[in-house]
Amino acid sequence: MAGSERAAGKSAFLYTEEQRARRDNSIWTTIQGVLAPLQFLVFLVSLSLVVRYLITGAGYDAATISILIKTVFLLTIMVTGAIWEKVVFGQYLFAPAFFWEDVFSFLVIALHLAYVWALWTGVLSSNDQMWLALAAYAAYVINAGQFLWKLRVARLEAGKANPTNEVTA
């Protein structure tokens, strides 16, 4: 639908007025707003522990635990994000406004779960596990950037749709 609106020369907004109202009144918006920065903080701590291990060879257990905690945060934010999409857009995943973000989220999840599988089975060396974690983290950064971009777009659109009111995401 958004593509056909663009093709017709109409402005395609991320949210309809009804969706924006549901988003603004949903507890799931607040939950996502709390979980996202917490996940990013866990990511930064874990990233430093993984890099420390790869550079020094020390702290494997701490790095491993941090990756598992990061994976739990990722899965939690994915489930709560799917609920948020259901409340706002009427479907659990792949709403047109967030289709590509959801697609890439599955890559991020697959890489994190591949790490857990490698840890569980011992199929990769400790170093290779950490490199896999770094690949998962690189994908996470790209995905976080996608969502931050959408947050920015939503704020800009809210300003256009309602120029006299305070702009919220």
Secondary structure as GFF3:
##gff-version 3
##sequence-region A 1 169
A	DSSP	alpha_helix	2	7	.	.	.	ID=ss1
A	DSSP	alpha_helix	17	25	.	.	.	ID=ss2
A	DSSP	alpha_helix	27	56	.	.	.	ID=ss3
A	DSSP	alpha_helix	60	89	.	.	.	ID=ss4
A	DSSP	three_ten_helix	96	98	.	.	.	ID=ss5
A	DSSP	alpha_helix	99	121	.	.	.	ID=ss6
A	DSSP	alpha_helix	126	161	.	.	.	ID=ss7
###
